[in-house]
Amino acid sequence: MAKNEYIMVKNILITNDDGILADGLIRLAAAAVDFGNVWVAAPDAQRSAASHSITLHSHIDVFPVDFPVKGVKGYKSSGTPADCVRVGVLNLLPEKPDIVLSGINNGYNVASDIQYSATAGAAFEASFQGCMGIAFSEKDVSTHEVSDAYLSKILAELIDREIPSGTIWNVNFPGCPLAECKGVLWNRKVSDKMIFRDTYDEIEALPHNGVRFKVHAHNNKDAENDTDLKAVFENYVSVGLVKNVG
């Protein structure tokens, strides 16, 4: 497909936290090529819940890869998603990108849980580097009907909008079949609730009175009106601005 005729061609950097081979990353890159020149710089393996962490006390290895979307130049990195944005913006691209896309994450990044999100962390790093950042996530399910239907439309809507410094767009797609999706809700606030209520199970006794714990996530179904969490619970695509609070 030709570049979108109605939008100025952009230089676009894409990353994620699920790794360079993730299906969501490939689908996002395939949609992005209609809007500009695309580079991918992503972790070499899973980096979920890395938040906005960066590598300071060890090296970062970067290797070119044959990315499976025509025309997209790809790199894999030993660093975090935020590292990928920093190295991409400062070293890999010939000039600073206009926009950084992060995702599509395998699992929602909504409500108070967004503070742990490396998908959002990478988008915030883009903002710190002077680029627009958009984070994309969807429910951890096998169906991608809603994101496939709405991704390009939302990209077209957001890609030329100006937003305040230190702010990102956060987009979440429900995991329902397309026929059950009720559309897009814009300007969703970040819920004060949590999508998971975590506990820690003791799974093993260790030498010297140590204990090994493993997190146990319990689904929350409680959400306030006009929030991102309420939107996805009710099978809407949620779009909203999120301001960095770090």
C-alpha positions in Angstrom: 0.0 0.0 0.0 1.3 3.5 -0.8 2.1 6.0 1.9 -1.0 7.8 3.3 -1.7 10.6 0.9 -3.3 12.9 3.4 -0.6 12.8 6.1 2.9 14.1 5.8 5.4 11.3 5.6 7.0 10.7 9.0 10.2 9.1 10.3 8.8 6.5 12.7 10.7 4.4 15.4 8.9 1.4 16.8 9.7 -0.6 19.9 7.9 -2.9 22.4 8.5 -4.9 25.5 7.5 -8.4 24.3 10.6 -8.8 22.1 11.7 -8.5 18.5 9.7 -11.6 17.4 6.4 -10.5 19.0 3.3 -10.6 16.7 2.0 -7.3 18.0 5.3 -5.5 17.0 5.1 -6.9 13.5 1.4 -5.9 13.1 2.2 -2.4 14.4 5.1 -2.0 11.9 3.0 -3.2 9.1 0.4 -0.6 9.8 3.0 2.2 10.3 4.6 1.8 6.9 1.5 3.6 5.4 2.5 6.7 7.3 6.2 7.0 6.8 9.7 5.5 7.0 9.9 2.9 9.7 12.7 1.6 11.9 12.2 -1.0 14.6 14.5 -1.3 17.7 13.2 -3.8 20.2 14.5 -6.0 23.0 15.9 -9.4 22.1 13.5 -11.0 24.6 10.7 -10.4 26.9 11.0 -7.2 29.0 7.5 -6.7 30.4 7.1 -4.6 33.6 10.5 -3.0 33.1 8.7 0.4 33.4 11.0 3.3 32.3 14.2 1.6 33.4 17.4 2.2 31.4 20.8 0.5 31.4 23.6 2.6 33.1 26.1 0.2 34.6 26.6 -2.3 31.8 26.8 -2.3 28.0 23.9 -2.6 25.5 24.4 -4.9 22.5 22.5 -4.1 19.3 22.3 -6.3 16.2 20.6 -5.8 12.8 17.8 -8.3 12.0 15.8 -9.2 9.0 12.5 -7.8 10.0 9.5 -9.5 8.4 7.8 -6.3 7.1 9.0 -5.0 3.7 11.0 -1.7 3.9 11.4 -1.8 7.7 14.9 -1.7 9.0 15.1 -3.8 12.3 17.4 -4.0 15.3 17.4 -6.2 18.4 18.9 -5.0 21.6 20.0 -6.5 24.9 18.5 -3.4 26.7 15.1 -2.4 27.9 12.4 -0.8 25.8 13.5 2.7 27.0 17.1 1.8 26.1 15.8 0.9 22.6 14.2 4.3 22.2 17.3 6.1 23.4 19.7 4.2 21.2 17.3 4.4 18.3 16.8 8.2 18.6 20.5 9.0 19.4 22.4 6.5 17.3 20.5 4.2 14.9 18.2 6.6 12.9 19.8 9.1 10.5 17.8 11.8 12.2 15.5 12.2 15.2 12.2 10.4 14.5 9.0 12.4 14.4 7.1 9.8 16.4 7.8 6.7 18.4 5.3 3.9 18.6 5.4 1.3 21.4 3.6 -2.1 21.2 1.3 -3.6 20.4 1.6 -5.0 23.9 0.2 -8.4 24.7 -1.9 -7.4 27.7 -3.7 -4.2 28.8 -1.7 -1.1 30.0 -4.5 0.7 31.8 -5.3 2.1 35.3 -2.6 2.3 38.0 -0.8 -0.7 36.5 0.5 1.6 33.7 3.3 2.7 36.1 4.9 -0.8 35.7 4.5 -0.8 31.9 7.6 -0.9 29.8 5.4 -0.2 26.8 4.4 3.1 28.3 7.9 3.6 29.7 9.3 3.5 26.1 6.6 6.0 24.9 7.6 8.4 27.8 11.2 8.1 26.8 10.2 9.2 23.4 8.6 12.3 24.9 11.8 13.0 26.9 13.8 12.8 23.6 11.5 15.3 22.0 9.3 12.9 20.0 5.7 12.1 20.2 5.1 8.8 21.9 2.1 6.5 21.4 1.6 3.3 23.4 -0.6 0.5 22.0 -1.8 -2.5 24.0 -4.6 -5.1 23.8 -6.0 -7.8 26.0 -3.9 -10.9 26.2 -6.1 -13.1 24.0 -5.7 -14.9 20.6 -8.1 -12.7 18.7 -6.9 -9.4 17.2 -10.0 -8.4 15.3 -10.5 -5.1 17.0 -6.8 -3.9 16.8 -6.6 -5.0 13.2 -9.8 -3.0 12.4 -9.0 0.2 14.3 -5.2 0.5 14.4 -4.7 2.4 11.2 -7.6 4.6 11.8 -6.3 5.6 15.2 -2.8 6.1 13.9 -4.2 8.5 11.3 -6.2 10.4 13.9 -3.2 10.8 16.4 -0.1 11.0 14.3 -0.3 14.8 13.5 -1.8 15.9 16.8 0.4 18.1 19.1 0.4 17.0 22.8 2.1 18.6 25.8 5.7 17.7 26.7 5.9 14.7 29.1 2.6 13.3 27.8 1.9 10.3 25.7 -1.1 8.8 23.9 -2.2 5.5 25.5 -4.4 3.2 23.3 -5.9 0.0 24.5 -7.9 -2.5 22.4 -10.5 -4.8 23.9 -10.0 -8.5 23.3 -13.6 -9.1 22.1 -14.6 -10.1 18.6 -15.1 -7.1 16.3 -18.8 -7.6 16.2 -18.9 -7.0 20.0 -16.7 -3.9 20.0 -18.8 -0.8 20.7 -16.3 1.7 19.0 -13.7 4.1 20.3 -13.9 6.2 23.5 -11.6 9.2 23.4 -10.1 11.3 26.2 -10.3 8.4 28.7 -8.8 9.2 32.1 -6.4 6.8 33.8 -8.3 4.8 36.4 -7.2 4.9 40.0 -8.0 1.2 40.3 -5.7 -1.6 39.4 -6.4 -4.2 36.7 -4.9 -6.9 38.9 -4.9 -7.3 42.7 -1.7 -9.1 43.4 -0.8 -11.4 46.2 2.4 -13.4 46.8 2.3 -17.1 47.3 5.1 -18.9 49.3 6.2 -21.6 46.9 9.4 -22.9 48.5 11.5 -22.7 51.7 15.1 -21.8 51.1 18.2 -22.3 53.1 19.0 -19.9 56.0 15.3 -19.3 56.7 14.7 -17.8 53.2 11.4 -18.0 51.4 10.7 -18.0 47.7 7.6 -16.1 46.6 5.7 -16.0 43.3 3.2 -13.3 42.4 -0.5 -14.4 42.0 -2.6 -12.0 39.9 -6.4 -11.7 40.7 -8.5 -10.0 38.1 -10.3 -6.8 39.2 -13.7 -5.9 37.6 -14.3 -2.6 39.4 -13.8 0.6 37.4 -14.8 4.2 37.5 -16.8 5.9 34.7 -15.0 7.8 31.9 -11.8 5.8 32.6 -9.5 3.6 30.4 -10.3 0.6 32.6 -14.1 1.0 32.3 -13.8 1.4 28.5 -12.0 -1.9 27.9 -14.2 -3.7 30.4 -17.2 -2.6 28.3 -15.6 -3.6 24.9 -14.6 -0.1 23.8 -11.2 1.0 22.4 -9.7 3.4 25.0 -7.7 6.4 23.9 -6.4 9.0 26.3 -3.5 11.2 27.3 -1.2 10.1 30.1 1.1 12.5 31.9 4.4 11.3 33.3 4.3 11.5 37.1 7.9 10.3 37.7 
